Amino acid sequence: MRARLVVFPIKGKNCCFSRSIDQSVSESTAANTPSTVKELWKKMTSNSKPLNANAELLVDFISNKMNKAWMGLEMAPEGSFKNKLHGLGLRLLARVKPSEILLKSITKDVTNVQITYPSGFFFISF
């Protein structure tokens, strides 16, 4: 899978990051992740996969569940507890460095990352 990372300066050493990933490949990997605990258990016990493959399957399952829950909080009606909880989560995420969030969002399936940045900009050390 290929990804493109665009970096551009905002002010001083602060940067803005954007990424795009080939969607056709990411949709096929999401289809391999089980949607229920029962399916997860069957997939983990039926094959004699190594421990790290089962751990990755578990992490993908939990990540998908958390993403669906986050989207549910995002769609909550204005003023509800879920909406307030989503707002609190956004304020907490605002404290995390954008570069950390961006780099963690690139999955292990990405084999090629193209980085685009303005010329004369690479004086910043990451």
KOLFIMAR-675873 format. One record per atom (N, C-alpha, C): residue in one letter; atom name; x, y, z; residue number from 0. Coordinates in Angstrom, 3 decimals. Example, Ala and Ser with C-alpha at 12.3 -4.5 7.8 and 13.67 -1.06 7.14 Angstrom:
<site aa="a" at="N" u="13.190" v="-5.690" w="7.800" i="0"/>
<site aa="a" at="CA" u="12.300" v="-4.500" w="7.800" i="0"/>
<site aa="a" at="C" u="13.200" v="-3.300" w="7.800" i="0"/>
<site aa="s" at="N" u="12.850" v="-2.250" w="7.080" i="1"/>
<site aa="s" at="CA" u="13.670" v="-1.060" w="7.140" i="1"/>
<site aa="s" at="C" u="12.900" v="0.030" w="7.870" i="1"/>
REM end
This chain:
<site aa="m" at="N" u="0.841" v="-1.164" w="0.000" i="0"/>
<site aa="m" at="CA" u="0.000" v="0.000" w="0.000" i="0"/>
<site aa="m" at="C" u="0.891" v="1.233" w="0.000" i="0"/>
<site aa="r" at="N" u="0.429" v="2.265" w="-0.693" i="1"/>
<site aa="r" at="CA" u="1.190" v="3.505" w="-0.795" i="1"/>
<site aa="r" at="C" u="0.493" v="4.613" w="-0.028" i="1"/>
<site aa="a" at="N" u="1.282" v="5.528" w="0.497" i="2"/>
<site aa="a" at="CA" u="0.751" v="6.692" w="1.200" i="2"/>
<site aa="a" at="C" u="1.513" v="7.928" w="0.751" i="2"/>
<site aa="r" at="N" u="0.846" v="9.062" w="0.820" i="3"/>
<site aa="r" at="CA" u="1.485" v="10.335" w="0.500" i="3"/>
<site aa="r" at="C" u="1.353" v="11.240" w="1.716" i="3"/>
<site aa="l" at="N" u="2.453" v="11.852" w="2.101" i="4"/>
<site aa="l" at="CA" u="2.512" v="12.741" w="3.242" i="4"/>
<site aa="l" at="C" u="2.916" v="14.123" w="2.745" i="4"/>
<site aa="v" at="N" u="2.088" v="15.123" w="3.046" i="5"/>
<site aa="v" at="CA" u="2.378" v="16.498" w="2.645" i="5"/>
<site aa="v" at="C" u="2.656" v="17.302" w="3.910" i="5"/>
<site aa="v" at="N" u="3.806" v="17.978" w="3.938" i="6"/>
<site aa="v" at="CA" u="4.216" v="18.779" w="5.081" i="6"/>
<site aa="v" at="C" u="4.426" v="20.212" w="4.607" i="6"/>
<site aa="f" at="N" u="3.825" v="21.180" w="5.313" i="7"/>
<site aa="f" at="CA" u="4.107" v="22.570" w="4.976" i="7"/>
<site aa="f" at="C" u="4.152" v="23.406" w="6.247" i="7"/>
<site aa="p" at="N" u="5.026" v="24.413" w="6.252" i="8"/>
<site aa="p" at="CA" u="5.224" v="25.219" w="7.464" i="8"/>
<site aa="p" at="C" u="4.054" v="26.168" w="7.707" i="8"/>
<site aa="i" at="N" u="3.782" v="26.397" w="8.978" i="9"/>
<site aa="i" at="CA" u="2.751" v="27.369" w="9.345" i="9"/>
<site aa="i" at="C" u="3.419" v="28.616" w="9.919" i="9"/>
<site aa="k" at="N" u="4.190" v="28.425" w="10.998" i="10"/>
<site aa="k" at="CA" u="4.887" v="29.550" w="11.617" i="10"/>
<site aa="k" at="C" u="6.070" v="28.999" w="12.399" i="10"/>
<site aa="g" at="N" u="7.243" v="29.489" w="12.101" i="11"/>
<site aa="g" at="CA" u="8.436" v="29.026" w="12.807" i="11"/>
<site aa="g" at="C" u="8.679" v="27.556" w="12.566" i="11"/>
<site aa="k" at="N" u="8.776" v="26.793" w="13.667" i="12"/>
<site aa="k" at="CA" u="9.008" v="25.362" w="13.558" i="12"/>
<site aa="k" at="C" u="7.711" v="24.560" w="13.573" i="12"/>
<site aa="n" at="N" u="6.565" v="25.219" w="13.526" i="13"/>
<site aa="n" at="CA" u="5.283" v="24.519" w="13.494" i="13"/>
<site aa="n" at="C" u="4.941" v="24.126" w="12.066" i="13"/>
<site aa="c" at="N" u="4.417" v="22.925" w="11.915" i="14"/>
<site aa="c" at="CA" u="4.100" v="22.393" w="10.594" i="14"/>
<site aa="c" at="C" u="2.662" v="21.916" w="10.557" i="14"/>
<site aa="c" at="N" u="2.157" v="21.816" w="9.360" i="15"/>
<site aa="c" at="CA" u="0.859" v="21.205" w="9.127" i="15"/>
<site aa="c" at="C" u="1.105" v="19.953" w="8.301" i="15"/>
<site aa="f" at="N" u="0.451" v="18.857" w="8.678" i="16"/>
<site aa="f" at="CA" u="0.640" v="17.582" w="8.008" i="16"/>
<site aa="f" at="C" u="-0.671" v="17.133" w="7.391" i="16"/>
<site aa="s" at="N" u="-0.570" v="16.461" w="6.282" i="17"/>
<site aa="s" at="CA" u="-1.728" v="15.843" w="5.651" i="17"/>
<site aa="s" at="C" u="-1.270" v="14.539" w="5.032" i="17"/>
<site aa="r" at="N" u="-2.120" v="13.531" w="5.080" i="18"/>
<site aa="r" at="CA" u="-1.758" v="12.248" w="4.487" i="18"/>
<site aa="r" at="C" u="-2.921" v="11.713" w="3.674" i="18"/>
<site aa="s" at="N" u="-2.584" v="10.924" w="2.678" i="19"/>
<site aa="s" at="CA" u="-3.601" v="10.211" w="1.905" i="19"/>
<site aa="s" at="C" u="-3.084" v="8.812" w="1.653" i="19"/>
<site aa="i" at="N" u="-4.004" v="7.847" w="1.705" i="20"/>
<site aa="i" at="CA" u="-3.651" v="6.445" w="1.530" i="20"/>
<site aa="i" at="C" u="-4.521" v="5.869" w="0.435" i="20"/>
<site aa="d" at="N" u="-3.949" v="4.974" w="-0.356" i="21"/>
<site aa="d" at="CA" u="-4.704" v="4.292" w="-1.411" i="21"/>
<site aa="d" at="C" u="-5.883" v="3.560" w="-0.780" i="21"/>
<site aa="q" at="N" u="-7.123" v="4.023" w="-1.032" i="22"/>
<site aa="q" at="CA" u="-8.314" v="3.497" w="-0.375" i="22"/>
<site aa="q" at="C" u="-8.644" v="2.064" w="-0.762" i="22"/>
<site aa="s" at="N" u="-8.350" v="1.647" w="-1.975" i="23"/>
<site aa="s" at="CA" u="-8.717" v="0.298" w="-2.397" i="23"/>
<site aa="s" at="C" u="-8.027" v="-0.759" w="-1.549" i="23"/>
<site aa="v" at="N" u="-6.795" v="-0.513" w="-1.148" i="24"/>
<site aa="v" at="CA" u="-6.064" v="-1.477" w="-0.329" i="24"/>
<site aa="v" at="C" u="-6.536" v="-1.422" w="1.115" i="24"/>
<site aa="s" at="N" u="-6.797" v="-0.225" w="1.640" i="25"/>
<site aa="s" at="CA" u="-7.202" v="-0.124" w="3.034" i="25"/>
<site aa="s" at="C" u="-8.583" v="-0.721" w="3.263" i="25"/>
<site aa="e" at="N" u="-9.477" v="-0.666" w="2.265" i="26"/>
<site aa="e" at="CA" u="-10.790" v="-1.279" w="2.407" i="26"/>
<site aa="e" at="C" u="-10.682" v="-2.790" w="2.432" i="26"/>
<site aa="s" at="N" u="-9.758" v="-3.361" w="1.670" i="27"/>
<site aa="s" at="CA" u="-9.616" v="-4.812" w="1.665" i="27"/>
<site aa="s" at="C" u="-9.054" v="-5.319" w="2.988" i="27"/>
<site aa="t" at="N" u="-8.185" v="-4.556" w="3.647" i="28"/>
<site aa="t" at="CA" u="-7.666" v="-4.993" w="4.939" i="28"/>
<site aa="t" at="C" u="-8.726" v="-4.861" w="6.019" i="28"/>
<site aa="a" at="N" u="-9.609" v="-3.872" w="5.905" i="29"/>
<site aa="a" at="CA" u="-10.689" v="-3.719" w="6.876" i="29"/>
<site aa="a" at="C" u="-11.684" v="-4.859" w="6.755" i="29"/>
<site aa="a" at="N" u="-11.829" v="-5.425" w="5.552" i="30"/>
<site aa="a" at="CA" u="-12.751" v="-6.528" w="5.352" i="30"/>
<site aa="a" at="C" u="-12.251" v="-7.799" w="6.046" i="30"/>
<site aa="n" at="N" u="-10.956" v="-7.939" w="6.279" i="31"/>
<site aa="n" at="CA" u="-10.399" v="-9.114" w="6.941" i="31"/>
<site aa="n" at="C" u="-10.539" v="-9.068" w="8.453" i="31"/>
<site aa="t" at="N" u="-10.859" v="-7.915" w="9.014" i="32"/>
<site aa="t" at="CA" u="-10.990" v="-7.773" w="10.456" i="32"/>
<site aa="t" at="C" u="-12.383" v="-8.213" w="10.879" i="32"/>
<site aa="p" at="N" u="-12.483" v="-9.109" w="11.871" i="33"/>
<site aa="p" at="CA" u="-13.802" v="-9.562" w="12.312" i="33"/>
<site aa="p" at="C" u="-14.598" v="-8.435" w="12.967" i="33"/>
<site aa="s" at="N" u="-15.938" v="-8.529" w="12.874" i="34"/>
<site aa="s" at="CA" u="-16.777" v="-7.466" w="13.419" i="34"/>
<site aa="s" at="C" u="-17.377" v="-7.822" w="14.771" i="34"/>
<site aa="t" at="N" u="-17.361" v="-9.079" w="15.164" i="35"/>
<site aa="t" at="CA" u="-17.890" v="-9.483" w="16.463" i="35"/>
<site aa="t" at="C" u="-16.824" v="-10.254" w="17.240" i="35"/>
<site aa="v" at="N" u="-17.041" v="-10.358" w="18.544" i="36"/>
<site aa="v" at="CA" u="-16.097" v="-11.088" w="19.395" i="36"/>
<site aa="v" at="C" u="-16.095" v="-12.567" w="19.015" i="36"/>
<site aa="k" at="N" u="-17.263" v="-13.087" w="18.660" i="37"/>
<site aa="k" at="CA" u="-17.364" v="-14.493" w="18.268" i="37"/>
<site aa="k" at="C" u="-16.520" v="-14.772" w="17.017" i="37"/>
<site aa="e" at="N" u="-16.629" v="-13.889" w="16.024" i="38"/>
<site aa="e" at="CA" u="-15.811" v="-14.039" w="14.810" i="38"/>
<site aa="e" at="C" u="-14.325" v="-13.911" w="15.130" i="38"/>
<site aa="l" at="N" u="-13.996" v="-12.986" w="16.009" i="39"/>
<site aa="l" at="CA" u="-12.601" v="-12.803" w="16.416" i="39"/>
<site aa="l" at="C" u="-12.067" v="-14.077" w="17.062" i="39"/>
<site aa="w" at="N" u="-12.831" v="-14.651" w="17.978" i="40"/>
<site aa="w" at="CA" u="-12.396" v="-15.867" w="18.664" i="40"/>
<site aa="w" at="C" u="-12.210" v="-17.015" w="17.669" i="40"/>
<site aa="k" at="N" u="-13.161" v="-17.160" w="16.740" i="41"/>
<site aa="k" at="CA" u="-13.048" v="-18.222" w="15.738" i="41"/>
<site aa="k" at="C" u="-11.797" v="-18.037" w="14.886" i="41"/>
<site aa="k" at="N" u="-11.538" v="-16.805" w="14.502" i="42"/>
<site aa="k" at="CA" u="-10.382" v="-16.533" w="13.642" i="42"/>
<site aa="k" at="C" u="-9.074" v="-16.777" w="14.388" i="42"/>
<site aa="m" at="N" u="-9.054" v="-16.452" w="15.679" i="43"/>
<site aa="m" at="CA" u="-7.828" v="-16.615" w="16.456" i="43"/>
<site aa="m" at="C" u="-7.564" v="-18.079" w="16.795" i="43"/>
<site aa="t" at="N" u="-8.617" v="-18.868" w="16.994" i="44"/>
<site aa="t" at="CA" u="-8.420" v="-20.256" w="17.407" i="44"/>
<site aa="t" at="C" u="-8.398" v="-21.239" w="16.244" i="44"/>
<site aa="s" at="N" u="-9.012" v="-20.881" w="15.114" i="45"/>
<site aa="s" at="CA" u="-9.100" v="-21.835" w="14.007" i="45"/>
<site aa="s" at="C" u="-7.765" v="-22.018" w="13.284" i="45"/>
<site aa="n" at="N" u="-7.020" v="-20.968" w="13.125" i="46"/>
<site aa="n" at="CA" u="-5.738" v="-21.058" w="12.415" i="46"/>
<site aa="n" at="C" u="-4.595" v="-21.169" w="13.418" i="46"/>
<site aa="s" at="N" u="-3.573" v="-21.855" w="13.013" i="47"/>
<site aa="s" at="CA" u="-2.396" v="-21.950" w="13.885" i="47"/>
<site aa="s" at="C" u="-1.427" v="-20.828" w="13.527" i="47"/>
<site aa="k" at="N" u="-1.909" v="-19.595" w="13.718" i="48"/>
<site aa="k" at="CA" u="-1.074" v="-18.427" w="13.433" i="48"/>
<site aa="k" at="C" u="-0.160" v="-18.157" w="14.609" i="48"/>
<site aa="p" at="N" u="0.962" v="-17.493" w="14.361" i="49"/>
<site aa="p" at="CA" u="1.850" v="-17.131" w="15.472" i="49"/>
<site aa="p" at="C" u="1.173" v="-16.109" w="16.391" i="49"/>
<site aa="l" at="N" u="1.712" v="-15.970" w="17.573" i="50"/>
<site aa="l" at="CA" u="1.145" v="-15.094" w="18.589" i="50"/>
<site aa="l" at="C" u="1.059" v="-13.644" w="18.118" i="50"/>
<site aa="n" at="N" u="2.088" v="-13.169" w="17.403" i="51"/>
<site aa="n" at="CA" u="2.078" v="-11.773" w="16.966" i="51"/>
<site aa="n" at="C" u="0.990" v="-11.508" w="15.922" i="51"/>
<site aa="a" at="N" u="0.644" v="-12.495" w="15.090" i="52"/>
<site aa="a" at="CA" u="-0.435" v="-12.321" w="14.115" i="52"/>
<site aa="a" at="C" u="-1.779" v="-12.219" w="14.831" i="52"/>
<site aa="n" at="N" u="-1.967" v="-13.043" w="15.874" i="53"/>
<site aa="n" at="CA" u="-3.204" v="-12.950" w="16.656" i="53"/>
<site aa="n" at="C" u="-3.278" v="-11.637" w="17.423" i="53"/>
<site aa="a" at="N" u="-2.142" v="-11.162" w="17.906" i="54"/>
<site aa="a" at="CA" u="-2.117" v="-9.879" w="18.617" i="54"/>
<site aa="a" at="C" u="-2.486" v="-8.736" w="17.664" i="54"/>
<site aa="e" at="N" u="-1.978" v="-8.775" w="16.440" i="55"/>
<site aa="e" at="CA" u="-2.320" v="-7.751" w="15.456" i="55"/>
<site aa="e" at="C" u="-3.804" v="-7.796" w="15.113" i="55"/>
<site aa="l" at="N" u="-4.355" v="-9.004" w="15.011" i="56"/>
<site aa="l" at="CA" u="-5.777" v="-9.157" w="14.737" i="56"/>
<site aa="l" at="C" u="-6.608" v="-8.563" w="15.869" i="56"/>
<site aa="l" at="N" u="-6.192" v="-8.802" w="17.104" i="57"/>
<site aa="l" at="CA" u="-6.887" v="-8.244" w="18.263" i="57"/>
<site aa="l" at="C" u="-6.803" v="-6.722" w="18.280" i="57"/>
<site aa="v" at="N" u="-5.627" v="-6.181" w="17.987" i="58"/>
<site aa="v" at="CA" u="-5.450" v="-4.724" w="17.959" i="58"/>
<site aa="v" at="C" u="-6.326" v="-4.103" w="16.864" i="58"/>
<site aa="d" at="N" u="-6.375" v="-4.730" w="15.685" i="59"/>
<site aa="d" at="CA" u="-7.224" v="-4.227" w="14.603" i="59"/>
<site aa="d" at="C" u="-8.692" v="-4.272" w="14.990" i="59"/>
<site aa="f" at="N" u="-9.113" v="-5.336" w="15.654" i="60"/>
<site aa="f" at="CA" u="-10.502" v="-5.473" w="16.093" i="60"/>
<site aa="f" at="C" u="-10.866" v="-4.363" w="17.076" i="60"/>
<site aa="i" at="N" u="-10.002" v="-4.136" w="18.067" i="61"/>
<site aa="i" at="CA" u="-10.264" v="-3.101" w="19.076" i="61"/>
<site aa="i" at="C" u="-10.227" v="-1.719" w="18.434" i="61"/>
<site aa="s" at="N" u="-9.305" v="-1.485" w="17.520" i="62"/>
<site aa="s" at="CA" u="-9.223" v="-0.190" w="16.840" i="62"/>
<site aa="s" at="C" u="-10.490" v="0.103" w="16.044" i="62"/>
<site aa="n" at="N" u="-10.995" v="-0.901" w="15.339" i="63"/>
<site aa="n" at="CA" u="-12.236" v="-0.708" w="14.575" i="63"/>
<site aa="n" at="C" u="-13.402" v="-0.404" w="15.498" i="63"/>
<site aa="k" at="N" u="-13.495" v="-1.113" w="16.618" i="64"/>
<site aa="k" at="CA" u="-14.570" v="-0.865" w="17.583" i="64"/>
<site aa="k" at="C" u="-14.474" v="0.553" w="18.153" i="64"/>
<site aa="m" at="N" u="-13.271" v="0.986" w="18.480" i="65"/>
<site aa="m" at="CA" u="-13.082" v="2.326" w="19.037" i="65"/>
<site aa="m" at="C" u="-13.401" v="3.403" w="17.997" i="65"/>
<site aa="n" at="N" u="-13.021" v="3.174" w="16.741" i="66"/>
<site aa="n" at="CA" u="-13.335" v="4.151" w="15.691" i="66"/>
<site aa="n" at="C" u="-14.834" v="4.273" w="15.487" i="66"/>
<site aa="k" at="N" u="-15.550" v="3.148" w="15.516" i="67"/>
<site aa="k" at="CA" u="-17.011" v="3.189" w="15.377" i="67"/>
<site aa="k" at="C" u="-17.650" v="3.909" w="16.560" i="67"/>
<site aa="a" at="N" u="-17.137" v="3.663" w="17.765" i="68"/>
<site aa="a" at="CA" u="-17.663" v="4.341" w="18.953" i="68"/>
<site aa="a" at="C" u="-17.398" v="5.844" w="18.878" i="68"/>
<site aa="w" at="N" u="-16.215" v="6.230" w="18.397" i="69"/>
<site aa="w" at="CA" u="-15.876" v="7.648" w="18.275" i="69"/>
<site aa="w" at="C" u="-16.802" v="8.341" w="17.263" i="69"/>
<site aa="m" at="N" u="-17.078" v="7.646" w="16.154" i="70"/>
<site aa="m" at="CA" u="-17.992" v="8.223" w="15.163" i="70"/>
<site aa="m" at="C" u="-19.393" v="8.357" w="15.737" i="70"/>
<site aa="g" at="N" u="-19.794" v="7.424" w="16.596" i="71"/>
<site aa="g" at="CA" u="-21.090" v="7.525" w="17.262" i="71"/>
<site aa="g" at="C" u="-21.152" v="8.732" w="18.181" i="71"/>
<site aa="l" at="N" u="-20.068" v="9.001" w="18.893" i="72"/>
<site aa="l" at="CA" u="-20.021" v="10.190" w="19.751" i="72"/>
<site aa="l" at="C" u="-20.052" v="11.465" w="18.912" i="72"/>
<site aa="e" at="N" u="-19.409" v="11.419" w="17.776" i="73"/>
<site aa="e" at="CA" u="-19.351" v="12.590" w="16.900" i="73"/>
<site aa="e" at="C" u="-20.731" v="12.948" w="16.346" i="73"/>
<site aa="m" at="N" u="-21.559" v="11.933" w="16.089" i="74"/>
<site aa="m" at="CA" u="-22.885" v="12.147" w="15.506" i="74"/>
<site aa="m" at="C" u="-23.966" v="12.410" w="16.560" i="74"/>
<site aa="a" at="N" u="-23.599" v="12.478" w="17.834" i="75"/>
<site aa="a" at="CA" u="-24.572" v="12.677" w="18.908" i="75"/>
<site aa="a" at="C" u="-25.228" v="14.053" w="18.798" i="75"/>
<site aa="p" at="N" u="-26.487" v="14.161" w="19.231" i="76"/>
<site aa="p" at="CA" u="-27.181" v="15.462" w="19.189" i="76"/>
<site aa="p" at="C" u="-26.482" v="16.506" w="20.061" i="76"/>
<site aa="e" at="N" u="-26.581" v="17.747" w="19.649" i="77"/>
<site aa="e" at="CA" u="-25.951" v="18.863" w="20.347" i="77"/>
<site aa="e" at="C" u="-26.483" v="18.960" w="21.778" i="77"/>
<site aa="g" at="N" u="-25.578" v="19.094" w="22.743" i="78"/>
<site aa="g" at="CA" u="-25.948" v="19.263" w="24.139" i="78"/>
<site aa="g" at="C" u="-26.105" v="17.960" w="24.907" i="78"/>
<site aa="s" at="N" u="-26.052" v="16.823" w="24.232" i="79"/>
<site aa="s" at="CA" u="-26.182" v="15.541" w="24.918" i="79"/>
<site aa="s" at="C" u="-24.874" v="15.184" w="25.620" i="79"/>
<site aa="f" at="N" u="-24.949" v="14.185" w="26.513" i="80"/>
<site aa="f" at="CA" u="-23.749" v="13.744" w="27.226" i="80"/>
<site aa="f" at="C" u="-22.695" v="13.224" w="26.250" i="80"/>
<site aa="k" at="N" u="-23.136" v="12.485" w="25.244" i="81"/>
<site aa="k" at="CA" u="-22.196" v="11.951" w="24.250" i="81"/>
<site aa="k" at="C" u="-21.507" v="13.069" w="23.485" i="81"/>
<site aa="n" at="N" u="-22.249" v="14.115" w="23.168" i="82"/>
<site aa="n" at="CA" u="-21.670" v="15.260" w="22.464" i="82"/>
<site aa="n" at="C" u="-20.641" v="15.963" w="23.340" i="82"/>
<site aa="k" at="N" u="-20.948" v="16.102" w="24.633" i="83"/>
<site aa="k" at="CA" u="-20.001" v="16.739" w="25.551" i="83"/>
<site aa="k" at="C" u="-18.755" v="15.878" w="25.730" i="83"/>
<site aa="l" at="N" u="-18.948" v="14.563" w="25.765" i="84"/>
<site aa="l" at="CA" u="-17.820" v="13.650" w="25.872" i="84"/>
<site aa="l" at="C" u="-16.929" v="13.735" w="24.624" i="84"/>
<site aa="h" at="N" u="-17.545" v="13.871" w="23.462" i="85"/>
<site aa="h" at="CA" u="-16.780" v="14.034" w="22.217" i="85"/>
<site aa="h" at="C" u="-15.988" v="15.341" w="22.249" i="85"/>
<site aa="g" at="N" u="-16.601" v="16.409" w="22.737" i="86"/>
<site aa="g" at="CA" u="-15.899" v="17.692" w="22.856" i="86"/>
<site aa="g" at="C" u="-14.705" v="17.602" w="23.797" i="86"/>
<site aa="l" at="N" u="-14.873" v="16.891" w="24.916" i="87"/>
<site aa="l" at="CA" u="-13.764" v="16.693" w="25.853" i="87"/>
<site aa="l" at="C" u="-12.632" v="15.905" w="25.184" i="87"/>
<site aa="g" at="N" u="-13.006" v="14.872" w="24.432" i="88"/>
<site aa="g" at="CA" u="-12.007" v="14.094" w="23.716" i="88"/>
<site aa="g" at="C" u="-11.240" v="14.934" w="22.707" i="88"/>
<site aa="l" at="N" u="-11.941" v="15.816" w="22.002" i="89"/>
<site aa="l" at="CA" u="-11.275" v="16.696" w="21.041" i="89"/>
<site aa="l" at="C" u="-10.306" v="17.648" w="21.730" i="89"/>
<site aa="r" at="N" u="-10.710" v="18.161" w="22.907" i="90"/>
<site aa="r" at="CA" u="-9.805" v="19.048" w="23.640" i="90"/>
<site aa="r" at="C" u="-8.562" v="18.292" w="24.112" i="90"/>
<site aa="l" at="N" u="-8.730" v="17.046" w="24.523" i="91"/>
<site aa="l" at="CA" u="-7.569" v="16.246" w="24.929" i="91"/>
<site aa="l" at="C" u="-6.670" v="15.929" w="23.734" i="91"/>
<site aa="l" at="N" u="-7.280" v="15.619" w="22.581" i="92"/>
<site aa="l" at="CA" u="-6.488" v="15.341" w="21.382" i="92"/>
<site aa="l" at="C" u="-5.742" v="16.582" w="20.894" i="92"/>
<site aa="a" at="N" u="-6.279" v="17.763" w="21.174" i="93"/>
<site aa="a" at="CA" u="-5.616" v="18.996" w="20.756" i="93"/>
<site aa="a" at="C" u="-4.278" v="19.180" w="21.468" i="93"/>
<site aa="r" at="N" u="-4.101" v="18.520" w="22.618" i="94"/>
<site aa="r" at="CA" u="-2.843" v="18.629" w="23.361" i="94"/>
<site aa="r" at="C" u="-1.736" v="17.762" w="22.759" i="94"/>
<site aa="v" at="N" u="-2.106" v="16.756" w="21.985" i="95"/>
<site aa="v" at="CA" u="-1.121" v="15.852" w="21.392" i="95"/>
<site aa="v" at="C" u="-0.513" v="16.529" w="20.169" i="95"/>
<site aa="k" at="N" u="0.802" v="16.369" w="20.006" i="96"/>
<site aa="k" at="CA" u="1.479" v="16.965" w="18.856" i="96"/>
<site aa="k" at="C" u="0.911" v="16.371" w="17.571" i="96"/>
<site aa="p" at="N" u="0.593" v="17.201" w="16.579" i="97"/>
<site aa="p" at="CA" u="0.042" v="16.690" w="15.317" i="97"/>
<site aa="p" at="C" u="0.956" v="15.679" w="14.636" i="97"/>
<site aa="s" at="N" u="2.261" v="15.849" w="14.763" i="98"/>
<site aa="s" at="CA" u="3.180" v="14.893" w="14.127" i="98"/>
<site aa="s" at="C" u="3.028" v="13.500" w="14.737" i="98"/>
<site aa="e" at="N" u="2.749" v="13.418" w="16.041" i="99"/>
<site aa="e" at="CA" u="2.551" v="12.122" w="16.693" i="99"/>
<site aa="e" at="C" u="1.296" v="11.438" w="16.167" i="99"/>
<site aa="i" at="N" u="0.210" v="12.191" w="16.070" i="100"/>
<site aa="i" at="CA" u="-1.044" v="11.624" w="15.572" i="100"/>
<site aa="i" at="C" u="-0.880" v="11.171" w="14.134" i="100"/>
<site aa="l" at="N" u="-0.225" v="11.979" w="13.337" i="101"/>
<site aa="l" at="CA" u="-0.045" v="11.642" w="11.924" i="101"/>
<site aa="l" at="C" u="0.793" v="10.380" w="11.763" i="101"/>
<site aa="l" at="N" u="1.903" v="10.307" w="12.450" i="102"/>
<site aa="l" at="CA" u="2.785" v="9.158" w="12.287" i="102"/>
<site aa="l" at="C" u="2.151" v="7.877" w="12.820" i="102"/>
<site aa="k" at="N" u="1.333" v="7.973" w="13.865" i="103"/>
<site aa="k" at="CA" u="0.649" v="6.795" w="14.379" i="103"/>
<site aa="k" at="C" u="-0.490" v="6.361" w="13.475" i="103"/>
<site aa="s" at="N" u="-0.986" v="7.261" w="12.629" i="104"/>
<site aa="s" at="CA" u="-2.099" v="6.906" w="11.751" i="104"/>
<site aa="s" at="C" u="-1.656" v="6.140" w="10.514" i="104"/>
<site aa="i" at="N" u="-0.363" v="6.107" w="10.244" i="105"/>
<site aa="i" at="CA" u="0.145" v="5.338" w="9.105" i="105"/>
<site aa="i" at="C" u="0.319" v="3.896" w="9.575" i="105"/>
<site aa="t" at="N" u="-0.442" v="2.993" w="8.981" i="106"/>
<site aa="t" at="CA" u="-0.481" v="1.605" w="9.440" i="106"/>
<site aa="t" at="C" u="0.719" v="0.809" w="8.944" i="106"/>
<site aa="k" at="N" u="0.831" v="-0.396" w="9.459" i="107"/>
<site aa="k" at="CA" u="1.926" v="-1.290" w="9.080" i="107"/>
<site aa="k" at="C" u="1.772" v="-1.791" w="7.657" i="107"/>
<site aa="d" at="N" u="0.572" v="-1.655" w="7.068" i="108"/>
<site aa="d" at="CA" u="0.331" v="-2.099" w="5.703" i="108"/>
<site aa="d" at="C" u="0.970" v="-1.178" w="4.671" i="108"/>
<site aa="v" at="N" u="1.333" v="0.023" w="5.071" i="109"/>
<site aa="v" at="CA" u="1.944" v="0.980" w="4.154" i="109"/>
<site aa="v" at="C" u="3.392" v="0.585" w="3.927" i="109"/>
<site aa="t" at="N" u="3.719" v="0.333" w="2.666" i="110"/>
<site aa="t" at="CA" u="5.085" v="-0.072" w="2.333" i="110"/>
<site aa="t" at="C" u="5.886" v="1.046" w="1.689" i="110"/>
<site aa="n" at="N" u="5.192" v="2.095" w="1.211" i="111"/>
<site aa="n" at="CA" u="5.862" v="3.168" w="0.502" i="111"/>
<site aa="n" at="C" u="5.220" v="4.490" w="0.916" i="111"/>
<site aa="v" at="N" u="6.010" v="5.415" w="1.451" i="112"/>
<site aa="v" at="CA" u="5.511" v="6.732" w="1.849" i="112"/>
<site aa="v" at="C" u="6.239" v="7.784" w="1.034" i="112"/>
<site aa="q" at="N" u="5.469" v="8.576" w="0.297" i="113"/>
<site aa="q" at="CA" u="6.028" v="9.683" w="-0.475" i="113"/>
<site aa="q" at="C" u="5.837" v="10.951" w="0.343" i="113"/>
<site aa="i" at="N" u="6.925" v="11.654" w="0.669" i="114"/>
<site aa="i" at="CA" u="6.860" v="12.870" w="1.470" i="114"/>
<site aa="i" at="C" u="7.082" v="14.066" w="0.558" i="114"/>
<site aa="t" at="N" u="6.124" v="14.999" w="0.600" i="115"/>
<site aa="t" at="CA" u="6.193" v="16.212" w="-0.208" i="115"/>
<site aa="t" at="C" u="6.316" v="17.402" w="0.737" i="115"/>
<site aa="y" at="N" u="7.305" v="18.259" w="0.502" i="116"/>
<site aa="y" at="CA" u="7.513" v="19.432" w="1.343" i="116"/>
<site aa="y" at="C" u="8.110" v="20.549" w="0.497" i="116"/>
<site aa="p" at="N" u="7.951" v="21.810" w="0.926" i="117"/>
<site aa="p" at="CA" u="8.526" v="22.924" w="0.162" i="117"/>
<site aa="p" at="C" u="10.053" v="22.882" w="0.181" i="117"/>
<site aa="s" at="N" u="10.661" v="23.311" w="-0.903" i="118"/>
<site aa="s" at="CA" u="12.128" v="23.330" w="-0.952" i="118"/>
<site aa="s" at="C" u="12.656" v="24.340" w="0.067" i="118"/>
<site aa="g" at="N" u="13.773" v="24.031" w="0.672" i="119"/>
<site aa="g" at="CA" u="14.371" v="24.903" w="1.676" i="119"/>
<site aa="g" at="C" u="13.702" v="24.804" w="3.028" i="119"/>
<site aa="f" at="N" u="12.859" v="23.820" w="3.220" i="120"/>
<site aa="f" at="CA" u="12.101" v="23.688" w="4.463" i="120"/>
<site aa="f" at="C" u="12.695" v="22.662" w="5.396" i="120"/>
<site aa="f" at="N" u="13.574" v="21.826" w="4.942" i="121"/>
<site aa="f" at="CA" u="13.976" v="20.681" w="5.726" i="121"/>
<site aa="f" at="C" u="15.028" v="21.012" w="6.766" i="121"/>
<site aa="f" at="N" u="15.015" v="22.214" w="7.313" i="122"/>
<site aa="f" at="CA" u="15.926" v="22.567" w="8.399" i="122"/>
<site aa="f" at="C" u="15.376" v="22.108" w="9.747" i="122"/>
<site aa="i" at="N" u="14.120" v="21.675" w="9.800" i="123"/>
<site aa="i" at="CA" u="13.508" v="21.234" w="11.046" i="123"/>
<site aa="i" at="C" u="13.902" v="19.785" w="11.312" i="123"/>
<site aa="s" at="N" u="14.303" v="19.498" w="12.536" i="124"/>
<site aa="s" at="CA" u="14.650" v="18.123" w="12.881" i="124"/>
<site aa="s" at="C" u="13.458" v="17.469" w="13.573" i="124"/>
<site aa="f" at="N" u="13.086" v="16.301" w="13.101" i="125"/>
<site aa="f" at="CA" u="11.946" v="15.586" w="13.685" i="125"/>
<site aa="f" at="C" u="12.432" v="14.510" w="14.607" i="125"/>
REM end
